[in-house]
Amino acid sequence: MRKLDLAEVDFVVEHPADEVWGDYACNVAMKMGGRPKDWAERVKTELEKDQGLMERMERIEVAGSGFVNFWVKKKWLVEELGEIVNRGKSYGKSEWSEGKRVLVEYSSPNIAKEFSVGHLRSTIIGQALYNIYRFGGAEVTGDNHLGDWGTQFGMVIAALEEKGDQEAEMGVSELERIYVDYNQRAREDEKLLEKAREAFVRLEKGEKEARKIWEWVVDKSRQEFERVYQILGIRIDHAFGESAYEKTMEEVIKEVEEKGLLKKK
């Protein structure tokens, strides 16, 4: 486009419905306005000057109302198949991102809740980005930031203590169900809400029973997440939950306060 002194246009290169029109067809000339067939001839002439391209092409032709059609050399295809076999998984690898350090945070499901469609989307997109950057030569780290801390765990602990069977074989869907049920009831019963608050305070202070329940819930949830990840072929290098920063929180708050950046409201 630059060599033809034209503005960029959106076009597609695709396989024709009928192979008689070649291996690939491009509609770029039809996006230029004016007389598409004339533009197609100009594009064809310019492409034929590209030695690297023509080493791979049998021929390039203008067809129909302005399509530019390509026929790939069978000899080149056979040689490329050999290259694919020889290079295996490294075939197509380049160094476009070599020297870069990339952090990809993806998935990030919440403990005691089921893996949702929203989490599925971010997981697949995140793993795709991870793979692309890594294939391009970058140093990539995959991070799974788990929502495993917060006042909601006070409700989970209170709900399990209410049931009295937290050690039973309970799945993540059941954990989510009892949390939702407790949360709904707590909106109308201040005593239940107070129990949840008190349970989270106990968890923050490291009370043995509260910690035991919380750890059981986290482990149960991680097992379920890992089951999904294995099905999808997901690779995650680090899976730090919000709780991982609990020990450093006091120091950070103190520093912010000393710098006069903390305001209570």
Contacts in CASP RR format, 6 or more apart in sequence:
PFRMAT RR
TARGET T0000
AUTHOR 0000-0000-0000
METHOD contacts of the structure
MODEL  1
MRKLDLAEVDFVVEHPADEVWGDYACNVAMKMGGRPKDWAERVKTELEKD
QGLMERMERIEVAGSGFVNFWVKKKWLVEELGEIVNRGKSYGKSEWSEGK
RVLVEYSSPNIAKEFSVGHLRSTIIGQALYNIYRFGGAEVTGDNHLGDWG
TQFGMVIAALEEKGDQEAEMGVSELERIYVDYNQRAREDEKLLEKAREAF
VRLEKGEKEARKIWEWVVDKSRQEFERVYQILGIRIDHAFGESAYEKTME
EVIKEVEEKGLLKKK
1 7 0 8 1.000
1 8 0 8 1.000
1 9 0 8 1.000
1 28 0 8 1.000
3 46 0 8 1.000
4 42 0 8 1.000
4 43 0 8 1.000
4 46 0 8 1.000
6 32 0 8 1.000
9 28 0 8 1.000
9 31 0 8 1.000
9 32 0 8 1.000
10 31 0 8 1.000
11 26 0 8 1.000
11 27 0 8 1.000
11 28 0 8 1.000
11 31 0 8 1.000
12 26 0 8 1.000
12 27 0 8 1.000
13 24 0 8 1.000
13 25 0 8 1.000
13 26 0 8 1.000
14 24 0 8 1.000
14 25 0 8 1.000
15 23 0 8 1.000
15 24 0 8 1.000
15 25 0 8 1.000
16 22 0 8 1.000
16 24 0 8 1.000
16 25 0 8 1.000
16 69 0 8 1.000
21 63 0 8 1.000
21 67 0 8 1.000
21 69 0 8 1.000
22 69 0 8 1.000
22 70 0 8 1.000
22 71 0 8 1.000
23 70 0 8 1.000
23 71 0 8 1.000
23 72 0 8 1.000
24 69 0 8 1.000
24 70 0 8 1.000
24 72 0 8 1.000
25 63 0 8 1.000
25 67 0 8 1.000
25 68 0 8 1.000
25 69 0 8 1.000
25 70 0 8 1.000
26 43 0 8 1.000
26 67 0 8 1.000
26 68 0 8 1.000
26 69 0 8 1.000
26 70 0 8 1.000
27 66 0 8 1.000
27 67 0 8 1.000
28 39 0 8 1.000
28 43 0 8 1.000
28 68 0 8 1.000
29 36 0 8 1.000
29 37 0 8 1.000
29 39 0 8 1.000
29 40 0 8 1.000
29 42 0 8 1.000
29 43 0 8 1.000
29 62 0 8 1.000
29 66 0 8 1.000
29 67 0 8 1.000
29 68 0 8 1.000
30 36 0 8 1.000
30 39 0 8 1.000
30 40 0 8 1.000
30 65 0 8 1.000
30 66 0 8 1.000
30 67 0 8 1.000
32 39 0 8 1.000
33 39 0 8 1.000
36 65 0 8 1.000
36 66 0 8 1.000
37 62 0 8 1.000
37 64 0 8 1.000
37 65 0 8 1.000
37 66 0 8 1.000
39 66 0 8 1.000
40 62 0 8 1.000
40 66 0 8 1.000
40 67 0 8 1.000
40 68 0 8 1.000
41 62 0 8 1.000
43 68 0 8 1.000
44 60 0 8 1.000
44 61 0 8 1.000
44 62 0 8 1.000
44 68 0 8 1.000
47 53 0 8 1.000
47 60 0 8 1.000
47 68 0 8 1.000
48 54 0 8 1.000
48 60 0 8 1.000
55 73 0 8 1.000
55 76 0 8 1.000
56 72 0 8 1.000
56 73 0 8 1.000
56 76 0 8 1.000
57 70 0 8 1.000
57 71 0 8 1.000
57 72 0 8 1.000
57 73 0 8 1.000
58 71 0 8 1.000
58 72 0 8 1.000
58 73 0 8 1.000
58 74 0 8 1.000
59 70 0 8 1.000
59 71 0 8 1.000
60 68 0 8 1.000
60 69 0 8 1.000
60 70 0 8 1.000
60 71 0 8 1.000
61 68 0 8 1.000
61 69 0 8 1.000
61 71 0 8 1.000
62 68 0 8 1.000
62 69 0 8 1.000
63 69 0 8 1.000
83 91 0 8 1.000
84 91 0 8 1.000
87 93 0 8 1.000
92 135 0 8 1.000
93 135 0 8 1.000
93 136 0 8 1.000
93 137 0 8 1.000
94 135 0 8 1.000
94 136 0 8 1.000
94 137 0 8 1.000
95 136 0 8 1.000
95 137 0 8 1.000
96 136 0 8 1.000
96 137 0 8 1.000
97 133 0 8 1.000
97 136 0 8 1.000
97 137 0 8 1.000
97 138 0 8 1.000
98 136 0 8 1.000
98 137 0 8 1.000
98 138 0 8 1.000
99 137 0 8 1.000
99 138 0 8 1.000
99 139 0 8 1.000
100 133 0 8 1.000
100 137 0 8 1.000
100 138 0 8 1.000
100 139 0 8 1.000
101 138 0 8 1.000
101 139 0 8 1.000
101 140 0 8 1.000
101 141 0 8 1.000
102 133 0 8 1.000
102 138 0 8 1.000
102 139 0 8 1.000
102 140 0 8 1.000
102 141 0 8 1.000
103 140 0 8 1.000
103 141 0 8 1.000
103 142 0 8 1.000
103 143 0 8 1.000
104 126 0 8 1.000
104 129 0 8 1.000
104 130 0 8 1.000
104 133 0 8 1.000
104 140 0 8 1.000
104 141 0 8 1.000
104 142 0 8 1.000
104 143 0 8 1.000
105 142 0 8 1.000
105 143 0 8 1.000
105 144 0 8 1.000
105 145 0 8 1.000
106 122 0 8 1.000
106 123 0 8 1.000
106 125 0 8 1.000
106 126 0 8 1.000
106 127 0 8 1.000
106 129 0 8 1.000
106 130 0 8 1.000
106 142 0 8 1.000
106 143 0 8 1.000
106 144 0 8 1.000
106 236 0 8 1.000
107 119 0 8 1.000
107 122 0 8 1.000
107 123 0 8 1.000
107 126 0 8 1.000
107 144 0 8 1.000
107 225 0 8 1.000
107 229 0 8 1.000
107 234 0 8 1.000
107 236 0 8 1.000
108 119 0 8 1.000
108 122 0 8 1.000
108 144 0 8 1.000
108 145 0 8 1.000
108 146 0 8 1.000
108 147 0 8 1.000
109 115 0 8 1.000
109 116 0 8 1.000
109 119 0 8 1.000
109 146 0 8 1.000
109 147 0 8 1.000
109 221 0 8 1.000
109 225 0 8 1.000
110 146 0 8 1.000
110 147 0 8 1.000
110 148 0 8 1.000
111 146 0 8 1.000
111 147 0 8 1.000
111 148 0 8 1.000
111 153 0 8 1.000
111 217 0 8 1.000
111 218 0 8 1.000
111 221 0 8 1.000
111 222 0 8 1.000
112 152 0 8 1.000
112 153 0 8 1.000
112 156 0 8 1.000
112 172 0 8 1.000
112 175 0 8 1.000
112 176 0 8 1.000
112 179 0 8 1.000
112 217 0 8 1.000
112 221 0 8 1.000
113 172 0 8 1.000
113 175 0 8 1.000
113 176 0 8 1.000
113 179 0 8 1.000
113 221 0 8 1.000
114 172 0 8 1.000
114 173 0 8 1.000
114 176 0 8 1.000
114 224 0 8 1.000
115 172 0 8 1.000
115 224 0 8 1.000
115 225 0 8 1.000
115 228 0 8 1.000
120 228 0 8 1.000
123 228 0 8 1.000
123 229 0 8 1.000
123 232 0 8 1.000
123 234 0 8 1.000
124 232 0 8 1.000
127 232 0 8 1.000
127 233 0 8 1.000
127 234 0 8 1.000
127 235 0 8 1.000
130 140 0 8 1.000
130 142 0 8 1.000
130 235 0 8 1.000
133 140 0 8 1.000
134 140 0 8 1.000
141 237 0 8 1.000
141 238 0 8 1.000
142 235 0 8 1.000
142 236 0 8 1.000
142 237 0 8 1.000
142 238 0 8 1.000
143 236 0 8 1.000
143 237 0 8 1.000
143 238 0 8 1.000
143 239 0 8 1.000
143 240 0 8 1.000
144 236 0 8 1.000
144 238 0 8 1.000
144 239 0 8 1.000
144 240 0 8 1.000
145 240 0 8 1.000
145 241 0 8 1.000
145 242 0 8 1.000
146 222 0 8 1.000
146 239 0 8 1.000
146 240 0 8 1.000
146 241 0 8 1.000
146 242 0 8 1.000
147 241 0 8 1.000
147 242 0 8 1.000
148 218 0 8 1.000
148 221 0 8 1.000
148 241 0 8 1.000
148 242 0 8 1.000
148 243 0 8 1.000
149 241 0 8 1.000
149 242 0 8 1.000
149 243 0 8 1.000
149 246 0 8 1.000
150 200 0 8 1.000
150 242 0 8 1.000
151 196 0 8 1.000
151 197 0 8 1.000
151 200 0 8 1.000
152 179 0 8 1.000
153 199 0 8 1.000
153 200 0 8 1.000
153 203 0 8 1.000
153 214 0 8 1.000
153 217 0 8 1.000
154 196 0 8 1.000
154 197 0 8 1.000
154 199 0 8 1.000
154 200 0 8 1.000
154 203 0 8 1.000
155 179 0 8 1.000
155 182 0 8 1.000
155 183 0 8 1.000
155 186 0 8 1.000
155 196 0 8 1.000
155 199 0 8 1.000
156 175 0 8 1.000
156 178 0 8 1.000
156 179 0 8 1.000
156 182 0 8 1.000
156 213 0 8 1.000
156 214 0 8 1.000
156 217 0 8 1.000
157 196 0 8 1.000
157 199 0 8 1.000
157 200 0 8 1.000
157 202 0 8 1.000
157 203 0 8 1.000
157 210 0 8 1.000
157 213 0 8 1.000
157 214 0 8 1.000
158 182 0 8 1.000
158 192 0 8 1.000
158 195 0 8 1.000
158 196 0 8 1.000
158 198 0 8 1.000
158 199 0 8 1.000
159 178 0 8 1.000
159 179 0 8 1.000
159 181 0 8 1.000
159 182 0 8 1.000
160 166 0 8 1.000
160 178 0 8 1.000
160 213 0 8 1.000
160 217 0 8 1.000
161 199 0 8 1.000
161 213 0 8 1.000
162 182 0 8 1.000
163 178 0 8 1.000
166 213 0 8 1.000
166 216 0 8 1.000
167 216 0 8 1.000
170 220 0 8 1.000
171 220 0 8 1.000
171 224 0 8 1.000
172 220 0 8 1.000
172 221 0 8 1.000
172 224 0 8 1.000
175 217 0 8 1.000
175 220 0 8 1.000
175 221 0 8 1.000
182 192 0 8 1.000
182 196 0 8 1.000
185 192 0 8 1.000
186 192 0 8 1.000
186 193 0 8 1.000
186 196 0 8 1.000
187 193 0 8 1.000
199 210 0 8 1.000
202 209 0 8 1.000
202 210 0 8 1.000
203 210 0 8 1.000
203 211 0 8 1.000
203 214 0 8 1.000
204 246 0 8 1.000
218 243 0 8 1.000
222 239 0 8 1.000
228 234 0 8 1.000
229 236 0 8 1.000
253 262 0 8 1.000
256 262 0 8 1.000
END
